[in-house]
Amino acid sequence: MDISKLQPDSWSHIQSIVSKNRLGNAYLIHGPSGAGKEAFALKFCSLITGFELNEFINNPNIFLLLPGDSDFYKKLFKSSKMDQKEYQEWNNYWKEKLVFPLKKNKFSNSKRIPIEVLKNLKKNIFFKSEYKKVIVIFDAHALSDGSAESANALLKILEEPPINTSFLLVTDTINNIVPTIASRCQKINIPRIKSENLSEIINRKKNFDIDILSFLSSNNLEKINLLDEYSKDSVIDIINKYINCIQYHSPEEVSLFCENMLLHFNSKREIFHLELDIIKKWLECTSMIRASITIPFNWNGFADLSQDFLVKNKNANILDLLKEIEKCLTNLKSNSAPKISIMNMIINSHKSLN
């Protein structure tokens, strides 16, 4: 599925800029997670340079940046040879990303774009070329991590940019971009994808009806891809385990839920977040049923869980249950101990049932 069809309004705006020869030096592409910003930036780069995505790797006119460990980048820049482990990892990442641009791939656990990346960039972008040069920076907010020396280094380049060069910065969190950098960029907002634009890609998915998948994913491309690994039965199983856990159905079920969540948090962070999102969506559905609001899909098993839960927990505060999940996520983001955060969520959720 082409990002231009998923985000037709934003893409039409870009085409107008390029066709009228009004291309700027720097763009800040921002919006919610899962809206296709990375795919948008890559297609924008292709439109600017005239190169197809499969021509990006090792192209001297295209620079692709993203967070990674400092040691990795030092070795990569020191000797980019075909038999070098870092070189192969780097190329394999981009080969997959350029074939499947809508898929969010994780390259490193690092939350920083180290200064070595900017130093290497500065060495290599000031040259004359018959082609337009483009620098694409994924997770551009990672420039500001730590002492923000990478952000300051980019700022100096943007103050006196190379001729015939454009920068495309991509971020989920525009507020974490250094204001002096943001002020030098034209902003392009990539909104959450509309259901009508997403229908073609969702219709290819076999596990869920389009209305169900749209509800569970909130039209987030990353969640849609992850939900490929789930069935209706496995979603119901996740919710049942949560219910049995917060109801203190048995010590074994409390322990099992906690251990599974810890395992996902430590080894498959994206699954951890997805399964909590599934629980949140079920709680949202439960709240709608309690308020006699028609839910936007037909799935009896999902709704029946809500009805049964409301019968058995007449005094349950659904809003508080949602808040406990959000509180857990906030604590984990601030590096609180995972086991304690999850157990506190369970204990406080149990209290919200009465």
VMD Tcl script that draws the C-alpha trace (Angstrom):
set ca {
  {0.00 0.00 0.00}
  {1.41 3.37 -1.03}
  {1.71 6.06 1.65}
  {0.37 8.59 -0.86}
  {-2.97 6.73 -0.74}
  {-2.93 6.45 3.04}
  {-2.12 10.15 3.51}
  {-3.53 11.77 0.32}
  {-3.93 15.29 1.73}
  {-0.38 15.53 3.09}
  {1.02 13.97 -0.07}
  {-0.89 16.40 -2.31}
  {0.67 19.26 -0.31}
  {4.17 17.87 -0.90}
  {3.59 17.37 -4.61}
  {2.47 20.98 -4.87}
  {5.65 22.21 -3.14}
  {7.91 20.22 -5.46}
  {6.00 21.00 -8.67}
  {6.11 24.74 -7.92}
  {9.84 24.52 -7.16}
  {9.32 25.84 -3.63}
  {11.38 23.21 -1.85}
  {12.84 24.34 1.47}
  {16.08 23.46 3.22}
  {14.48 21.55 6.09}
  {11.20 19.87 6.95}
  {9.94 18.54 10.27}
  {7.57 15.63 9.60}
  {5.58 14.97 12.76}
  {2.40 13.30 13.95}
  {1.10 10.36 15.98}
  {2.85 7.01 16.09}
  {1.74 4.61 13.36}
  {0.65 7.31 10.89}
  {3.30 6.33 8.31}
  {5.72 9.24 8.80}
  {8.84 7.24 7.93}
  {7.30 5.90 4.72}
  {6.17 9.45 3.92}
  {9.69 10.83 4.42}
  {11.23 8.14 2.21}
  {8.73 8.76 -0.59}
  {9.30 12.52 -0.21}
  {13.04 11.87 -0.56}
  {12.38 9.84 -3.71}
  {10.28 12.66 -5.16}
  {12.99 15.23 -4.44}
  {15.95 13.23 -5.77}
  {14.35 11.21 -8.55}
  {15.82 7.98 -7.13}
  {13.61 4.96 -6.42}
  {13.74 3.51 -2.89}
  {15.80 0.53 -4.06}
  {18.49 3.00 -5.19}
  {18.89 4.63 -1.76}
  {21.49 2.29 -0.21}
  {25.06 3.54 -0.66}
  {23.73 6.46 -2.71}
  {26.15 9.40 -2.18}
  {23.25 11.88 -2.47}
  {21.04 10.30 0.19}
  {21.92 10.12 3.89}
  {19.79 8.01 6.22}
  {20.18 8.57 9.97}
  {18.60 6.96 13.02}
  {19.42 6.23 16.68}
  {22.20 3.76 17.41}
  {25.08 3.03 19.74}
  {28.13 5.27 19.52}
  {30.51 2.30 19.26}
  {28.48 0.85 16.39}
  {28.70 4.07 14.39}
  {32.42 4.47 15.09}
  {33.10 1.03 13.62}
  {30.71 1.61 10.73}
  {32.35 4.87 9.68}
  {35.88 3.60 10.22}
  {35.69 0.81 7.65}
  {32.54 0.17 5.61}
  {33.47 -3.18 4.13}
  {31.11 -5.87 2.92}
  {32.42 -8.40 5.44}
  {32.13 -6.01 8.38}
  {29.40 -6.96 10.86}
  {28.23 -3.37 11.38}
  {28.11 -2.70 7.65}
  {25.99 -5.80 7.07}
  {23.61 -4.93 9.92}
  {23.21 -1.40 8.57}
  {22.57 -2.53 5.00}
  {20.19 -5.30 6.05}
  {18.14 -2.85 8.11}
  {17.74 -0.42 5.22}
  {17.12 -3.15 2.63}
  {14.14 -4.35 4.65}
  {12.93 -0.85 5.45}
  {13.08 0.26 1.84}
  {11.16 -2.82 0.67}
  {8.54 -2.42 3.43}
  {8.58 1.32 4.25}
  {5.27 1.19 6.13}
  {6.68 -1.31 8.62}
  {8.29 0.16 11.73}
  {11.59 -1.69 12.19}
  {13.75 -1.30 15.26}
  {17.46 -0.92 14.54}
  {18.79 -0.40 18.05}
  {17.68 -0.03 21.66}
  {19.61 3.22 21.78}
  {17.59 6.39 22.31}
  {20.37 8.63 21.02}
  {21.79 9.75 17.70}
  {25.43 10.14 18.75}
  {27.66 13.06 17.80}
  {29.78 10.74 15.60}
  {26.86 10.58 13.16}
  {26.74 14.36 12.78}
  {30.51 14.64 12.45}
  {30.47 12.04 9.68}
  {27.55 13.77 8.00}
  {29.35 17.11 8.01}
  {32.39 15.52 6.35}
  {30.31 14.08 3.54}
  {27.54 16.50 2.55}
  {29.51 19.54 1.39}
  {30.13 18.50 -2.20}
  {28.74 19.55 -5.55}
  {26.32 17.17 -7.21}
  {24.01 17.24 -10.21}
  {21.40 15.64 -7.96}
  {19.54 17.09 -5.03}
  {20.99 15.84 -1.74}
  {18.63 14.72 1.02}
  {19.28 13.83 4.65}
  {16.50 11.78 6.29}
  {16.63 11.58 10.09}
  {14.30 9.05 11.76}
  {13.40 9.65 15.43}
  {14.89 13.13 15.16}
  {14.00 13.82 18.81}
  {16.89 11.44 19.63}
  {19.26 14.24 18.61}
  {18.26 16.02 21.82}
  {19.00 13.09 24.12}
  {21.63 13.60 26.81}
  {23.53 16.87 26.47}
  {21.96 17.52 23.05}
  {25.39 17.88 21.42}
  {24.07 16.14 18.30}
  {21.19 18.63 18.08}
  {23.65 21.51 18.40}
  {25.83 20.02 15.68}
  {22.84 19.72 13.33}
  {21.80 23.28 14.17}
  {25.19 24.59 13.01}
  {24.73 22.75 9.69}
  {21.19 24.13 9.29}
  {22.42 27.67 9.94}
  {24.63 27.44 6.85}
  {23.18 24.50 4.89}
  {24.98 22.96 1.92}
  {23.80 24.07 -1.52}
  {21.05 22.01 -3.15}
  {20.39 20.01 0.05}
  {17.23 19.29 2.04}
  {16.82 17.83 5.53}
  {13.79 15.67 6.44}
  {13.41 15.21 10.20}
  {10.85 12.64 11.36}
  {9.46 12.49 14.89}
  {6.51 11.32 16.99}
  {7.27 13.99 19.60}
  {7.71 17.41 18.05}
  {7.94 19.00 21.52}
  {11.24 17.15 22.07}
  {12.86 18.80 19.07}
  {15.21 21.64 20.02}
  {13.19 24.86 19.37}
  {16.02 26.46 17.37}
  {16.01 23.45 15.03}
  {12.22 23.37 14.78}
  {12.18 27.08 13.90}
  {14.38 26.39 10.87}
  {12.07 23.68 9.55}
  {8.83 23.80 7.65}
  {6.29 21.67 9.54}
  {4.41 18.84 7.87}
  {1.79 17.23 10.09}
  {0.99 13.61 9.26}
  {-2.36 12.92 10.99}
  {-3.77 9.63 12.14}
  {-4.83 7.66 9.07}
  {-8.52 7.85 8.20}
  {-10.44 4.57 8.15}
  {-11.58 5.09 4.56}
  {-7.95 5.47 3.43}
  {-6.90 2.43 5.42}
  {-9.64 0.12 4.15}
  {-7.53 -1.42 1.35}
  {-4.67 -2.47 3.64}
  {-7.03 -3.65 6.40}
  {-9.10 -5.70 3.96}
  {-6.01 -7.84 3.29}
  {-5.90 -8.90 6.93}
  {-7.71 -12.19 7.52}
  {-7.91 -12.44 11.32}
  {-10.33 -9.59 12.02}
  {-13.15 -7.74 10.27}
  {-12.26 -4.23 9.17}
  {-14.32 -2.52 11.90}
  {-12.75 -4.65 14.63}
  {-9.19 -4.13 13.40}
  {-9.76 -0.40 13.05}
  {-11.07 -0.25 16.64}
  {-8.29 -2.36 18.17}
  {-5.50 -0.55 16.30}
  {-6.91 3.00 16.31}
  {-5.75 2.95 12.65}
  {-2.14 2.71 13.78}
  {-0.01 0.94 11.14}
  {2.39 -0.51 13.72}
  {-0.45 -2.06 15.72}
  {-2.12 -3.38 12.57}
  {1.08 -5.20 11.62}
  {1.48 -6.63 15.13}
  {-2.15 -7.80 15.19}
  {-1.34 -10.07 12.24}
  {0.08 -12.44 14.87}
  {-3.20 -12.55 16.83}
  {-6.57 -14.21 16.39}
  {-9.93 -13.40 17.96}
  {-9.36 -16.25 20.41}
  {-5.94 -14.95 21.47}
  {-7.36 -11.44 22.05}
  {-10.15 -12.88 24.19}
  {-7.53 -14.92 26.09}
  {-5.51 -11.75 26.89}
  {-8.61 -10.04 28.28}
  {-9.69 -13.10 30.29}
  {-6.25 -13.33 31.91}
  {-6.44 -9.64 32.83}
  {-9.93 -10.03 34.32}
  {-9.00 -13.12 36.32}
  {-5.86 -11.39 37.54}
  {-7.46 -8.16 38.83}
  {-10.34 -10.16 40.32}
  {-7.76 -12.23 42.26}
  {-9.38 -15.34 40.76}
  {-6.43 -17.41 41.98}
  {-2.83 -16.73 43.08}
  {-1.60 -18.71 40.06}
  {-3.47 -16.48 37.60}
  {-2.15 -13.30 39.22}
  {1.37 -14.69 39.05}
  {0.95 -15.89 35.45}
  {-0.36 -12.53 34.22}
  {2.45 -10.66 35.96}
  {5.15 -13.02 34.67}
  {3.85 -12.85 31.08}
  {3.77 -9.06 31.15}
  {7.30 -8.93 32.58}
  {8.53 -11.34 29.93}
  {7.06 -9.20 27.15}
  {8.40 -6.01 28.71}
  {11.92 -7.41 28.88}
  {12.03 -9.20 25.52}
  {9.21 -7.95 23.28}
  {8.42 -4.40 24.37}
  {6.10 -3.76 21.40}
  {3.99 -6.81 22.38}
  {3.82 -5.58 25.98}
  {2.39 -2.26 24.81}
  {0.04 -3.86 22.29}
  {-1.51 -6.22 24.82}
  {-2.08 -3.40 27.29}
  {-3.66 -1.44 24.42}
  {-5.97 -4.40 23.73}
  {-7.04 -4.39 27.39}
  {-7.60 -0.62 27.24}
  {-9.73 -1.03 24.12}
  {-11.81 -3.69 25.87}
  {-12.30 -1.38 28.86}
  {-13.37 1.35 26.44}
  {-15.90 -1.05 24.93}
  {-17.09 -2.00 28.42}
  {-17.61 1.66 29.30}
  {-19.64 2.18 26.11}
  {-21.87 -0.80 26.90}
  {-22.45 0.44 30.45}
  {-23.49 3.82 29.01}
  {-25.78 2.09 26.45}
  {-23.66 3.40 23.56}
  {-23.59 1.23 20.45}
  {-20.10 -0.17 19.86}
  {-18.74 0.38 16.31}
  {-18.27 -3.29 15.38}
  {-19.95 -6.68 15.63}
  {-18.04 -9.16 17.80}
  {-20.25 -11.00 20.25}
  {-17.38 -12.66 22.13}
  {-15.72 -9.30 22.85}
  {-18.97 -7.65 23.94}
  {-20.06 -10.69 25.96}
  {-16.90 -10.38 28.07}
  {-17.89 -6.80 28.88}
  {-21.48 -7.74 29.74}
  {-20.35 -10.57 32.02}
  {-17.75 -8.34 33.68}
  {-20.35 -5.63 34.40}
  {-22.75 -8.17 35.90}
  {-20.08 -9.56 38.23}
  {-18.52 -6.18 39.06}
  {-21.44 -3.76 39.34}
  {-19.39 -1.16 41.22}
  {-16.28 -1.35 39.05}
  {-14.85 2.06 38.16}
  {-13.85 1.60 34.48}
  {-12.16 5.00 34.31}
  {-9.96 4.10 37.27}
  {-9.00 0.80 35.63}
  {-7.89 2.73 32.53}
  {-5.99 5.19 34.71}
  {-4.11 2.37 36.44}
  {-2.83 1.10 33.09}
  {-1.74 4.61 32.10}
  {-0.09 5.10 35.48}
  {1.84 1.84 35.01}
  {3.03 2.96 31.56}
  {4.07 6.36 32.92}
  {6.04 4.74 35.74}
  {7.80 2.39 33.32}
  {8.69 5.30 31.07}
  {10.38 6.96 34.05}
  {12.45 3.79 34.61}
  {10.52 2.49 37.61}
  {11.01 -1.18 38.46}
  {8.81 -3.14 36.00}
  {7.67 -5.81 38.45}
  {6.65 -3.24 41.07}
  {4.84 -1.10 38.49}
  {2.87 -4.05 37.15}
  {2.00 -5.37 40.61}
  {0.85 -1.91 41.73}
  {-1.38 -1.76 38.66}
  {-2.91 -5.13 39.58}
  {-3.43 -4.23 43.26}
  {-4.98 -0.83 42.53}
  {-7.11 -2.27 39.73}
  {-8.50 -4.82 42.17}
  {-9.46 -1.98 44.51}
  {-11.26 -0.24 41.62}
  {-13.63 -3.19 41.31}
  {-15.33 -2.43 44.64}
}
mol new
graphics top color blue
foreach p $ca { graphics top sphere $p radius 0.5 }
foreach p [lrange $ca 0 end-1] q [lrange $ca 1 end] { graphics top cylinder $p $q radius 0.2 }
display resetview
